[in-house]
Amino acid sequence: MQVLQSPVEVMGIDAGGTMTDTFFVRKDGSFVVGKAQSNPGDESQAIYDSSVDALSEWQREVDDVFPELLTCVYSGTAMLNRVVQRKGLEVGLMCNRGFEDIHSMGRAIQSYLGYALEERIHLNCHRYDEPLVPLARTRGVTERTDVQGQIVIALREDEVREATRELVARGSKAIVISLLQSHKNETSELRARDLCRDELRKLGADIPVFATVDYYPSRKETHRTNTTILEAYAAEPSRATLKKVSDRFKKHGAKFDLRVMATHGGTIGWKAKELARTIVSGPIGGVIGSKFLGEKLGYDNIACSDIGGTSFDMAIITKGNFAIHSDPDMARLVLSLPLVAMDSVGAGAGSFIRIDPYSKAIKLGPDSAGYRVGMCWPDSGLDTVSVSDCHVVLGYLNPDNFLGGAIKLDLERARHYLKLQIADPLGLSVEDAAAGVIELLDLNLREYMRATISAKGYNPAEFVCFSYGGAGPVHTYGYTEGLGFRDVVVPAWAAGFSAFGCACAEYEYRYDKSVDVGVGPKAGDADKLAACEVLSQAWSELAAKVIEEFVINGFKPEDVLLVPGYRMQFMGQLNDLEINSPVAHASTLADWDKMVAAFNATYARVYASAASSPELGFGVTGAIMRGSVVSSKPVLPAEEDRGPVPPPEALIGSRPFYRHKQWQPAQIWSMEALKAGNRVQGPAIIESPSTTFIVPLGFEASCDTHRLFHLKEIKQGDRT
């Protein structure tokens, strides 16, 4: 292979629970994908191994490429795992006296987040998780600010100092301060923060203090308290992980500052103050990649579907935009974070399979084998079979080519344990038991996709479905069959698509602030101008924070492009919508009218124009400020169309494939050897070192000039 000299400028990383993917982009826009097993003990090692795998395609060495890189974006699940496993920092909480239970009590919804419907409807089936901060490290201080922002009981400063001493004595390694209504009036909370820091200095305790108004000045006390606690509990320890990753890059000559995918779809520096915004980043990379790809191909409506080893993640892009949730839930906590609207199911290629002892039905997940694959890997150390074992038994996967042969899977071992744990208890053959598991998984995902799209008032026929993730191509046919999508697209780099999305993302910081502005249907010009003034003042405050973050990362204020936004709703309605502001500054009646018009247009797109209720008036609930700087992006490959017939060298063999209660001989094709324009009819299996694309009987896959595979169902008369 000829060594290509175009320098490598951009790198994307998706450090998942099962696999770690890397994505490298050269200056000319061409790219390559790498894959390696994740390493929970040392993510930097897995990233290095994946990089070696990717760069081998270009016959390049890590020590030569890392110094060329201009930027690198990381996404991963380490922070989320830290919260789920309750392995974070020991945090102390200071709140209003009488509200010491605010965190441990939480919101009622937190007791059933993540539970299936049948478990949600029975109270005795769900529970609260252990709080991140126990009552033993919670202290109340006297203070009260009312809902209008008026201080009605002044802060008792001596109580703040006493609470600080007690929290330190209890072993707190960080202190969070959250007072009621501080988003309306920050005076008391900032004073408590300063007193706490002063007392810590006197004690000689070098621990950080987190006031909610410094990080997440939003209404809904439980949400912002949880989020600020996350900042102390999980984000601070995660800096050590990111520093280790950054140091590994520096060790190999890298000069860039590592960036991290944020929940709102942009990227931020790993030294950012609000690092909790990166708590979930991998699946978001896929949505950003889908949006980028859709813009290049002219697709407005996209159903994004991502299957990894642990979960199935789905998002919807309509008219080129995805929704942002302002108060989502994550790790069974309600939060105050802007989060790309996504839906997740705890079912993936590594999901464990069990027989329910009462119903005798097959139960999938929600726990997963993760990077240990399944019982088919002799070194896994597992004692429960997984979906991956079914893949091996049914002929979906080549046991000798998993991760390009880096891991050898044992077919007979998978058959033995599937027979023992699933087939024999159900009175089925091993093949029928394994096929039943796959059909059940595909059915669950298919109905989930259908319900998610229909619940938002859309028809799948209006959407192109993008299928990606390490296991996406394995199940694409199963969960899209019969839904009637306009097209089903599987990128050749599906296994590293989230890392690809990281490389597509803007280098962007975002800050939000709650505001309470109501402009009634009969409001005069003065009320509208007053609303503009409140919003403009909030934008100014947030812009200063955004610019400060970029300065920390070595940029000049003039390098930053600022984009204001706001959240608006019809007064009296429960839900608001995020709008990119059509004006840079709000100061005139014309500006107000433009903002209302932008809201109306978005409302009609998300819901329906017939549901608009301007007679209620308009409420502005939040101010948003985004800031970005220019960054390099991938360029889609453009190959010459070679016609529908694949070259002979692309056919690399055949093996039996089990579906619909019969074994069928499936042709095995090399994904890399297939050319633009080639078509492959099922039963066929298209293999690459990083993923396997299943094309059953009744389906056809075609490769376009951008290395995108299009899967379609074909009638018997259409077969050639």
Helices and strands as residue ranges (DSSP letters): E 8-15, E 19-26, E 31-37, H 43-55, G 56-58, H 62-65, G 66-68, E 71-76, H 78-84, E 91-96, H 102-105, G 108-111, H 117-120, G 123-125, G 135-137, E 138-141, E 144-145, E 151-153, H 157-169, E 174-178, H 187-203, E 209-211, H 212-215, H 221-230, I 231-235, H 236-251, E 259-261, E 267-269, G 275-278, H 282-297, E 302-307, E 312-318, E 321-322, E 324-325, E 329-330, E 333-334, E 339-340, E 343-345, E 351-355, E 362-368, G 370-372, H 387-393, G 403-405, H 411-418, I 419-423, H 424-426, H 430-455, G 460-462, E 464-468, H 472-480, E 487-491, G 494-496, H 497-504, E 507-519, H 525-552, G 557-559, E 561-570, E 577-580, H 589-606, G 609-611, G 614-616, E 618-629, G 648-650, E 651-659, E 662-670, E 679-681, E 684-687, E 692-695, E 699-703, E 708-713, G 716-718
